Amino acid sequence: MTPEERREKRRQQFAAYYAKHADEIRARTRAWYAANSERAKEHQRKKRFDHPDKVKAIKAKYYAAHKERDNASNAQWRAKNQDRLAAYRISRRELSAEWNRKHPDAVRSSRHRRIATEKHAEGNWTAEDLATLRKILGVKCLAHGNHEGAITIDHIVPLAKGGTNYPTNLQPLCLKHNCAKGSRSCADYRTSEQVVEVLKAFRSRVVV
Ligand SMILES: [Zn+2]
């Protein structure tokens, strides 16, 4: 038997098993989601945040496959359920706003990603990356060591000037020192030890 045949056989075995136990498997999955709904939602939400391009591709594929059927039946359903739809939109917006409030770093990450895409800059960073970065660079403005006012995540080499959106190009700065705001005192404020630490922490992902 060739490896392809073996794979095909395994695939068929699994399909047969699934067909025979479909209800059981579905019930088990449902029970898990019921018991872990917060965890599951959180996980899904994070995945969507971390992979916006994948989400877009999946939606586009689904839309292309269901376009005609959906358009007709959706229009009917929408006409009948306008109140429900409005309530649903509000609750979605509130949920989303609440999630954003609880995850400011994820929001920052996706904003940076959006700007980086606009400027054709390479790289991305996650809320976890930012937590790692804070352990190395601290949480205060690196330029003047103060913690007053809003601390921004600054691109050391601005995206517009060819800088990347990798964590190796980030530093915490107050609004006054932020390079994007006028670049008066724009500089790399990290010590050489910190630079080494940062490169070490992200070496698996970042090509410098
Ligand atoms: Zn400052």
Residues whose N, C-alpha, C, O or C-beta is under 5 A from the ligand:
A	BS01	ZN	C141 A143 H144 C174 H177
